[in-house]
């Protein structure tokens, strides 16, 4: 039985801890006290030092806090207490504001590429907790390590292996912004024709952005791209979709996020992707309008802009 340490006590971190506990010993590290009694198999909440004793690590820390956590908390403690090379699966999604760094850029600043894997694909935490079927992608330059993580998954999660780290990351961040647009569209009652057009154009926009950074087209047509995009853009289980619903009602983003009570990565990713697209000259009209709506623009005015 392998020992797996999970960092991050949000809904995604808890769901992964639950799933991995079926065939492994799982310890989770979180700043807040967690209720872990709902799982079939025990998940232990433990200190950072105790979790670092595990064989594998899963990181589910919000992307905006990731760099500080890795540099100030994780790495110093790891260097003091561990002698082995880390095996890390990153489950964080998003693009860092201002720097424009992808999650892999942040991790590779601290750890060698061959120690890292990155998780992508359509997955609601609530459905993972119900043991409903799910397919995901583990992206890594170290394919044998990706296969090791695949073997740790329970039977209700089918994991594929890919080397397209950038593609998986762009898809994971971009779909959250399009999900906000999806919530806005549904909240305004624009209908199925408009929603279909939005998602199709959003997928093309995602591909254009990803290919600029060397991602593979096949990634965006698979689980990480189209699969995750369609899932998060049409369900109230998606936090980013619910952000869009709030924006369609004219609510301020501060109130929406406060009522949500959890991180909606698409809000920060919208700004980061807008910054990158302006700098690199990439045409990203949907993300541009979502960012303007977050800043206070009337959604109907953005609709007019997109229809021109």
N, C-alpha and C positions, 0 to 999 in steps of 0.2 A: 504494500500500500504506500503510495507516494504522499508526501507532505506538501501541501500547497498553501501559500500565504496570499491573502487578498488584502489589498490596500484600498480603502474607500468604502464608507458605509452608506452611500446613497442607494437608490433603488437598483441600479445596475450592478453595483458591487455586491449587494446582498443576493441578487438573483444569480450571479455567477458563483458565489460561494455556495449557494444552495445546490446548483447544478453539479458542481465539481465534488460535492460531498458524497455523491452516490457511490463512488469507487475510491475515494481518497480521504485522507485526514486533512481537514481544512481549518485554518486559523484566519481570522479577519481582524484587521487593525482599523479602528475608526475613532475620531475625536469624540463622538457621542455614544451614549450607551444604546445598544441595539437589543431588540427582542428577537432572539434567534430560535424560539421554541417551535416555530411552525414547520420546520423541515423534518423529513423522514430520518435523516442522519444528523448527528450533532455537528454544529459549526461552533467553534470556540472563539469568543472575542478575547484577544490577547494584546499584549504590549508590542511595540515596534520591535524590540529585541527578540521576543519570543517568535514573532512571525518571521523574522529574518533567519531563523533556524531551519526553515522549510527548504525543500528541494527546488520548488518552482515558485515564482511570484506572478501575481496578476494585479495590475495597477488600474484602478477605476477612479482616478482623481480628475476633477474638472480641469479642462485644458488651461483655463486662465490661471489656475493655481499650481500647475504642474511644475514649471521651472523652479519656482521657489521651494516647493516641497522636495523635489529631487535634490537640489543643491544644498538646502539648509537642514533638511531632516533625514531623508533616506540615505543619501550617499555617505555623509559623515558617520552615521551609525553602522552602515554596512561595512565600511572600511575598518572600523574598530572591531567588529564582531565576527566577520566572515573571512574565510580563506579561499573559498571556491569561486569560480566564475559564475555570475548570476545567470539565471534562465528566466527571462521576463516576457510576459504577454501583456501588451498594453491594450486596455479596453477603452481608453479615453478618445474622444472625438472632438475636433474643432481646429481652428487656426488661431494662433496667438495674435492678439491685437497689437498694432503699432509695428512689431518686428516682422509680422507676416510669416512667422515660422510655423511649419507643420509640426505635428506631434512627434514625428520621427526625427526631425531636426533637433528638437529639444532633448529627446532621449539620447541621440547620438553625440550630443555635447558632453554627456556624462558616461556613457557606456559604449563598448564596441558593437558594431552592427550585428555581428554574428551571435550576440547574446540576446537579441531582440526579436520579438514577433508582435504583430499588430492585428487586432481583431476587427472584422467588419461584417456587414450583412444585416438583413432584416430581423430585428429582435426586440420585442417589447418585454421588459422585465416582468411585468405581471403575468404574461403567458409562460415565460420560463418557469415561474414559481408554480404554475399549474401543470407542469410537465407536458405542455403541448408541443407537437413536433416543430422543429426549427432547423434551418440550415444556415451555417455561417462560413466565413472565410478567414483563414489564418495566413497572413501575409508576412513573408520574411525572406531575407537573403540567405538564411540558414535553413534550407528545406528539411534536413533531418530534425532540427529542433522544432520546426512547425509541426512535423509529424508526431513528435513526442507530446506536444500540447494537444494535438488531435486525439491521441489515445487516452487522454485524461477526461474527455467529455463523456457525459452519460449517453444512454442509447437514444434518447429523444432529441439529441442534437447531432446533426450530421455536419461534420466540419470538412471543408475543402482546403487545399493548400495552394498558395500562389506566391510568386515572387514580386508581384506588382505592389510594392508598399505605397508608393505615391498615389496610384490609382485608388486603392482602398481608402487612403486618408482623404483625398479630395472628395470622393463619393460620400464618405461618412460626415464630412463637414458641410458639404454643399447641400445635401438632401435636407438637412435641418433648416436651411434658409428657405428652400422651396416649400418645405412643410409649413412654414409661417405663411407663405403666399397662398398655399392651399387652404389654410384656415381662414384667411382673409376672403378668398373667393367664395367659400361656402358660407361664411358669415354674412356676406353681402347678398347672398342668394343669386349668384350669377349663373347658376345652372350647370348641367353636365357637359354641355358643349364647351363652355369656357374652361371648366376644370380639366377636361381632356387636353385642350390646347395648351393650358398652363403647364401641365406635367410633361407633355411632349417637348415643348419649348425649353422647359427647365432641364430636361435630360440632355438636350442638344447643348445647352449653355454649360452644363456640367462637363460634358465631353470636351468642349472647346477649351475650357479652363484647364482641365486635367492634361490634355494633350500638349498644352503649352509647356508643361513641366515634365513631359516625357512619359506620362501614363499611357496604358494600353487601352484601346477602344473596347476590347472584349470585357474588360473589368466593368465598364459602365453599362454594358448590356447584360450583365449577370447579377448575382445576388447583391454584391456591394453597391452597385449603381441603381439600375432600374428596380430591383427587388426592394431595396431599402427605401428608395424614393417613393414608390407607390404605397408602401406600408405607412410611412410616417406622415404622408400628405393627406390622409383621408380618415384618420381615426382620433377620437378624443383621448385615446391612450397615449398619444404623442403629446409631449409637453410643448413642443414647438408649434404644432397644429393649434393647440389651445391658446398659445400666444397670438396666433393669427386671428382666431375668433375674437379675442379681446380687442385687438387693434381694429377689427371691422366695426366694433361697437363704439369706436372713438375713445376707448380707455387709454390712459397714459401708460407707458411701458413700465414705469416704476410700480404702479398699482397692480398691473398684470403679474409681474414677477413676484410681488409680495404675496398675492393671493395664490399663486402657483406653489410657493413654498419649496421649490426645487430649482436646480439649474436648468435653463433652457439654452443649450449651447448655440443654437441658431442665431440668437440675438447678438452675441459677440462675434460669431463667425461672419455675419452679414457685414459688419463694419470692417473686419479684417480682409475679407474677400474683396470688398469695394476698394479698399486701399491698394491691394495688390493689383487689381484689374486696372486701376487708374495709372499706377506706376508702370505696369507691363504693357499697357495698351490692349487689353483683352476686352472684347465686347460682352458685357454681362448685364443686360437690361433688367432682368427680373430681380437679381440681387441688388442692383442699384436702386430700384424703386422700393424694395422691401426696406432697405436701409433708410430711405427718405421717409417712409411711413413710420418706422420706429422713431425717427427724429421729430415726427409731428405732422407730416404731410397727409392731406385727406386721401384715403384709399381710392376714392372715385377719380381723383385727379391723376393718380398713378395708373389707374385703368385706362384713362384717356391716352396717357403717354405711351402705354404699351400697345394700344390699338392703332396708333399712328403708323 
